[in-house]
Amino acid sequence: MSEREQDLEFAMSLIAYSGDTKSHAMEAIFASKKGDFKEAEQKLEQAESSILEAHHIQTNMLSKEAQGENITMTLLTVHSQDHLMTAITFKDLAQEMVDLYKVVENSL
């Protein structure tokens, strides 16, 4: 596999895992809104698992660059990093929303 193909694979994998993270986080919010906190927690665990995979990919990219291998910065690479940061934020906010729905549920 060429260096360019490998960089493309890294970027696309980051985008895919980030998308999975956001989807699971949104499903967690929907489940907690319905009062299904068991499902919400399962979805948050899945979101965490996806974001960990994305972090592994990012760490591999950073390690390659630290070892002197050139990572070509393309719009796709920047886009993949943007997806990752958005997914992290979304996952964190989803956790807070699930916690908030639990508080509301318990106060009724």
C-alpha positions in Angstrom: 0.0 0.0 0.0 1.4 3.4 -1.0 1.9 6.2 1.6 -0.9 8.2 0.0 -3.3 5.2 0.2 -2.3 4.7 3.8 -3.0 8.3 4.7 -6.3 8.1 2.9 -7.2 5.0 4.9 -6.3 6.7 8.1 -8.5 9.7 7.3 -11.5 7.7 6.2 -11.2 5.4 9.3 -11.2 8.4 11.5 -14.3 9.8 9.8 -16.1 6.4 10.0 -15.3 5.8 13.7 -16.2 9.5 14.5 -19.5 9.0 12.7 -20.2 5.9 14.7 -19.5 7.7 17.9 -21.9 10.5 17.1 -24.6 8.0 16.0 -24.3 6.0 19.2 -24.3 9.2 21.3 -27.5 10.4 19.6 -29.1 7.1 20.2 -28.2 7.3 23.9 -29.9 10.7 24.1 -33.1 9.3 22.3 -33.1 6.3 24.7 -32.8 8.5 27.8 -35.5 10.8 26.6 -37.8 7.8 26.6 -36.6 6.8 30.0 -34.6 3.7 28.8 -31.4 4.4 30.7 -30.1 0.9 30.3 -30.2 1.3 26.6 -28.7 4.8 26.9 -25.8 3.5 28.9 -25.2 0.7 26.4 -25.1 3.3 23.5 -22.7 5.5 25.5 -20.4 2.5 25.9 -20.6 1.8 22.2 -19.8 5.5 21.6 -16.8 5.2 23.9 -15.6 2.1 22.1 -15.8 3.8 18.7 -14.0 6.9 19.9 -11.2 4.7 21.4 -10.7 3.1 18.0 -10.5 6.6 16.4 -7.9 7.6 19.0 -5.8 4.5 18.2 -5.8 5.5 14.6 -4.9 9.1 15.4 -2.1 7.9 17.7 -0.7 5.8 15.0 -0.7 8.8 12.6 1.0 11.0 15.3 3.6 8.2 16.0 4.5 7.9 12.4 5.1 11.6 12.1 7.1 11.7 15.4 9.3 8.9 13.9 10.1 11.1 10.9 7.6 9.7 8.4 5.8 12.4 6.5 2.1 12.6 6.8 0.7 14.5 3.9 -1.8 17.1 5.1 -4.7 17.2 2.8 -8.2 18.7 3.2 -9.4 15.2 3.9 -6.9 14.8 6.7 -8.0 18.1 8.3 -11.6 17.1 7.7 -11.1 13.8 9.6 -9.5 15.6 12.5 -12.5 17.9 12.6 -14.9 14.9 12.7 -12.9 13.4 15.5 -13.0 16.6 17.7 -16.7 17.0 17.0 -17.4 13.4 17.9 -15.5 13.8 21.2 -17.5 16.9 22.1 -20.8 15.3 21.1 -20.1 12.2 23.1 -19.3 14.2 26.2 -22.5 16.3 25.8 -24.6 13.2 25.3 -23.3 11.8 28.6 -24.3 15.0 30.3 -27.8 14.9 28.7 -28.3 11.3 29.7 -27.3 12.3 33.3 -29.7 15.2 33.1 -32.6 13.0 32.0 -31.9 10.7 34.9 -32.1 13.6 37.3 -35.4 14.8 35.8 -36.8 11.2 35.9 -35.8 10.8 39.5 -37.4 14.1 40.5 -40.8 13.3 39.1 
